[in-house]
Amino acid sequence: MTALVYDDVYLEHDTGPHPENAERLRATCAHLKKTGMWDKLAHVPARKATDEELGYVHTKQHIESIKRVAQCGGGYLDMDTVMSKGSLNAALSAAGGIMAAIDAVVAGPESDAFCMVRPPGHHATPTHAMGFCLFNNIAIGARHAQRKHGIERIFIVDWDVHHGNGTQDTFYTDPSVLLFSTHRYPFYPGTGHDTETGEGAGKGFTVNRPMSYDVTREEFIAAFESVLTGPAANFNPGLVLVSAGFDAYIHDPIGGLSLEVEDFEKLTRLVKNYARKHCRGKVVSTLEGGYNTRDLPRCIEAHLRGFAE
Ligand SMILES: [Zn+2]
């Protein structure tokens, strides 16, 4: 079985008229229930991240300013990142949700998990919220896996259409976390050139594969696979984490590359096969982008299908 972390608290992050809204999860829950997939998942409860855990990645100043804005009832943090009264609990439970999923996958019997959380996380840097993201859920998850479970090397795959700049910033000088990101380029947030490969001890442990707006789905998948069999082949991680964005989907309203629904099953299968080879199939993925509320549920269903044998 695949584990699922979901909680209604994620709906309480009220962004108003905004592409990153609660309908994304409402529609996906309804779809997974209708197709019967919901009952085939092992449901793992979310929990809230503690200040200490947020501090694995974020500065005290950042954590405290997010809390302060929440206490004031919310507001815009930048041009496109907004908080409501309920956003803090949602964000703490999003970061805590991925840690709960990692605990479940490390303990077994489930070997993979999907965290259907909001707000997303991969743009949040150690010091700032940005790009709809408050805390960097996947980065906090990676540090948790290392500290709590003693897993030395973590492989992070980010196939969101936007570059995972916050995750890259977190691990740029760290050889214990290999980050591989595919993303549209040039595009928001502007980073992710293939010359960005890490620094110091981390040199070579950041792998960016920028994609042009006109990349075909075949080219995208071939480039994706070539990193798993190339630069990532000898990394030997103890766990694979996935920043699963679904905004490289062809009909995404704010992202969009050429990917079709079934391509998310293919990408998942490639990652799962990689994990089978290196870490007993252990993969935890977490929702990042994906803004076509009509088709996102089917993209997520395809992702979950990719975990199955
Ligand atoms: Zn995105």
Boltz pocket constraint, residues with backbone or C-beta under 6 A from the ligand:
constraints:
  - pocket:
      binder: B
      contacts: [[A, 160], [A, 161], [A, 162], [A, 245], [A, 247], [A, 255], [A, 288], [A, 289], [A, 290]]
      max_distance: 6.0
